[in-house]
Structure formats: structure tokens, C-alpha cells
Amino acid sequence: MAGTDSAGSLLAISDLHVRHPENRTIVEGIRPRTPQDWLLVAGDVGDTVAEVEWALRLLADRFARVVWSPGNHELWTPPGDPVTLRGAARYAHLVELCRDLGVVTPEDPYPVWQGRGGPVTVAPLFLLYDHSWRPDGFDTPEAALAEAYRTGIVCTDEFLLHPDPYQSRSAWCAARVAETARRLAERDPALPTVLMNHWPLVREVTRVLRYPIFAQWCGTDATADWHVRFDAAAVVYGHLHIPRTSWHDGVRFEEVSVGYPREWQPRRVPPGRLRQILPAPEGTPSTAW
């Protein structure tokens, strides 16, 4: 499908986690408001390649355009997945899968949203993390990781997200940050951007985590100024499973995750509601959903 009619909206969601039956039901119910709507999917669609393909195929058939950034779950190599690729090879496989479905990836030319609130350059990013968001009192990544193991707050990435052919996920992150910054610097400077990354771009948004030590798997200091440096009209992210709107340096940040069924009860808004990115909703508050 294709469309740039001014009646459309730029919508976003993330952390679909379709291995859960309740989440799969939510995804089956996601539909555009108009035939011209675009959908940004900020990662963690599923744990296996088949899950990712099922969800993105369904959404690509419904929306004028789907734009995807990978999360850590897509990059896992879980037991039982017939696709046993690891690291960069797994990511490359997912990129080719998305291209076959007509889904835009971080490896493709950045599309320009010409609908309401545009024109803006929509930039899906894949940046990972580098353990620079350490808790106070821990001066090295090794010390912070050791404390995480001591307290039992350890991301599953440590076991399933392989960095091959890089020596570490931090090294992979450094390579991704350098290449992505180069591409963003070469975009059309006349247009603002919507930046979409699974992991947050600024550390401030992780201050609400129940377990602050988990922030070391959530981003990198290297992107702290990207929302200003690359003229963001809005920033879309997920990963934290804390859907909310916040403002940083006058830029609107939208955490758009669905999350896990066990997390839904305290929320004021039912899970699976698409977040409108453009046109910017009037009077958007700084609040948790």
C-alpha cells in the first residue's frame, strides 16, 4: 500500500511481544484510522523470526507504510527458533525479511512523511547500548554488571543477544552509533526529523525504572544530544514498558510500548492504543499513561 494524503496520521507502537496470546490478540485488532496512516514499530515485535514475520506482515497489509526498528528481543537467538543466526547476521536476515514485506528498516533510505504535521524525515534507528548508564558508585561496566548479577537484576540479553562478529554488544553499539550519526548528518537539513529507536536516546527517561540498575541495558550516553543535534520534532522509543510522554529540551519523547500482560493492570489506558506522533496532539501533557 502507499499513500501521502494529508488526511493521514503518523502513529507509533512498540514492544508487541506477540509470543503472549493476549498480545497477539491486540495486534490482530490494530488498524489504521485512515488509509493514509503510517505506523512506526519501535522494536520487540517477537522473540522468533516467525513471530516477527507474522506481525509485520499483518501490519504492512493494513497501513500505508510500516517503519520498523529492531529491539533486543528480535536480536535474540532463542532455543527452539529454526533460524539460528546470531548477532549482525540475524539483524541482516530480519532486514531482508522486512524488505520482502515492504517494511522500512534502519538500513533503508529514510522516508519523508508528507502528511499532516509534515514534511519530516522519519529515521528508524538501531543503536543498542553500551553500559554507560551505570548506577551511581559504579565506575566501570564490569562493576555495574557484577552488581546486577549480585542483585539478580540481569537482562536476558546477556544470554541470548550475541554480538557476532563484534567482541561485545558495546562494540556493536559504537559501530551503530558512528554509522547512524553519519547518515543523519547527511539527511536533508531543511526537514525536521522523527527519530525512532527501541532503546531511549536520553538517560533521564530511565529514572522511573523500578530497578535503576537495569538502565545499563537501555541506551548510551553517545545519543544524549541527538534530539537537538538532529532537529527532532519528536522521538519515539520503547523498551522500558512504561508508556508515557515526556519533554526534553523542548522535544516531545513518546514511550509507546504495549509490554507484558502482567504490566497492564496499573495503567490508565488499555494496552495496544496507537500513539499519534504527527500531527502533534494539542496540549500533550508530560505524563505517564
C-alpha angles and dihedrals in degrees: 000000000000136000144147100178113150091237093074132094134217105237133183144199137159145179095047092164093191094185084086111080091220091055092047089055090052092051091049087058098049112113136161121257092223133012089252097059121123122208125213113203110195101198143273093088092151146328100248132048090243091055092050092048093049095052099041092046091053093048094043089055091055107039129063088236135358120204119194137195119185124245128203093266093060088052095052119106097214125190111264098028108125087214102078098176116134137210119334092003091057091049091050090051091053091048091055090046090053092048090053087054094047092248118145116236136189088264094060130081109281109257122227118231107220097176130095111330091020169151094080134143110246108212119190108198136198110196111141119196138276107205091254091127093079126161118258113279096030110102100180136044089238092057093047092049092049090053090050091054090046092054096039095241099127126148115235086233087083088070106027109026106080119191097209125187089018121077092236143358087254090058090048088050092053091052092048093048093050095048094043093049089052092052094046090050089056095053122109102286091206092070128070118227142233105214117204122187130154092227120056118262095215129048094220092080091060093062088090094061115124088222107037092190088071089070090086087076093047110074150312138273087230091080098046094115101031095105088061099031093054098038098245118195086190140352122219123198143150134180097103095074088220105115110204146127120245136166128227122179087345093305121123115235118196122196101198107178128145093199128178127328091244089062099054103078098076094049122104093211123057114251120262099038110147115237117227110228100170133060086035110242111248116254095007105186128214098249149123118257 
